[in-house]
Amino acid sequence: MILPRPQALFAVASVTWKEWTAFRSHMLVSLFTGPLRFLTLTWIWKATSSPSAMAGGMTTDDLITYSGLAILLGYAVFDFADWNLQMLVRTGRFANHLLQPMHHAWYALAQKMGHRALAILIEAVPVWVLVSLFLGRPLLPHGGMWFLLSVGFGFLLMFVVNYASGLVGFWLTRAEGVRRCTVLVRDTFGGAWIPLSFFPLAIQPILFATPYPWILYVPLRIATGRLEILGRIVEPALAVGLQLVVLTVSVILLSGLDLLARRRFLAAGG
Amino acid sequence: MLQAIKGHLELHLEGVRLGLAVRLANRLDFAASLLVMMGLEFVPTLITALLYRNGLAFPGWSLHEALLVQGVFLTAKGIAYPLFGGLVWNTGEMVREGSFELVLLQPRHPLQSCMARAFDAEDLGKLAGGLALSSWCLAHVGVPSALQMAGFAVFFALSIALFLASIVAMGSLLIVWVGNFRVYEIFETMASLGQFPSTILPKNLRGLAVAGFPFAAFAVLPASSLLGRSVEGIWLAVASVAILLFASLTLWNRLLRRLVGAGG
């Protein structure tokens, strides 16, 4: 997949930004659901845990920080490349993208950059303000540049995982059920609902052998100041390095899957 | 009158038959959706199980009691969603495509026409999951008495009524808030509070569980009845559900007048 010109990527991203502003009222729903989800989780942690004890290697404050940042990072890294690709294949409109002078994966990534930039502005930032007001302090992550780098890798890895899931649409007529399965596994194994340190130690190697924990869980634990993988404390620099390895392997596998998928594509105009 | 009731029932049964036929056209996708719809609903159960496994607990509730709340929630959802839940999606899609006007031409109330098309078999996975989880929990906490079961039946009906009110409200919103299926997310976020015992709420906010949007009515009240626990605020919850049901039906009729269409 040859890297297209940055101007082309920027053009796609800016058009996507404009397109999504038409649906800003849909995005603003997050200003209600985000803080409410945070409140629910905070109440659960406060009611069930003790401030002086740890659970899953985390204090109550860590758990609340984790939950808040999980919601915010969710807005930053979310995409629906899987649904979009399956729709294009199902309707035949994918044929139009084969005529473009850039690989559809780059096009979809540029789209993600566009709509996530808008989401950070009108979803993540306002929800961060509301959450910080509730906490009485700004919800700030630990880790500095390592955290930002980790989120960047998580952003790309989420896209790679979703795009790979979308490629299933080249094999199945109706792939919605399989797509939803993948989303469920991705979010559960990714620590979106609860930190992975709560899972039994015996199954954690299985979780970390998948790309999912490297999307959200690793950046979130860097943000809490104490990253634990398989029961061991890991330095942020090493964790980010491992993330890069996972990302590289995932991109290679995606490229192979993409080559196999395109051989199967049949369209009669779209 | 009997003839009219028979006609209504036949309409809904036909909707169920068609709904099943449509989903069974692609069995692999249906099976996957069935499992996923059930799996998604078990996330709160997973969270609860992991919490207790790590030494945490909802104050005053054992693991099986807490899971029973989620089992009851899932069972109620597994009845309400197959029967009514499709109303939201169907209404939203028809309004977005411009084909909703065809529903207005039919010799039935639009709400009934939408409900008749609403059956979605994939949500039966929730019912199966809910019954399995509830049965497993009851096997550990003890079989409820006849009185507890009678109380449960009443509160369970209240739960279904609250689901119905919520579904009608969501469908109503999609008539004017075209294509915004995040109404599901709004509802799910509010309802998620009803999947955990009300003891998670700060003491000064526990009244919210039974007033306004009484999320405790989804599952906490019915499960408490099964467990023989005291059910506080029940009359407030009943009144709130009745008001919400009336308000949602009124909202539907009001917003229907604001439907903007240009033919389908």
Interface residues (C-beta under 8 A of the other chain):
Chain A: F23 S25 H26 V29 F32 T33 L36 R37 T40 W43 I44 K46 A47 T48 S49 A53 A55 G56 L172 T173 R174 A175 E176 G177 V178 R180 C181 L184 T188 W193 I194 F198 F199 P200
Chain B: N26 L28 D29 F30 A31 A32 S33 L34 L35 V36 M37 G39 L40 V43 L46 I47 L50 L51 R53 N54 G55 L56 A57 F58 P59 W177 G179 N180 R182 E185 I186 T189 M190 S192 L193 F196 T199 I200 L201 P202
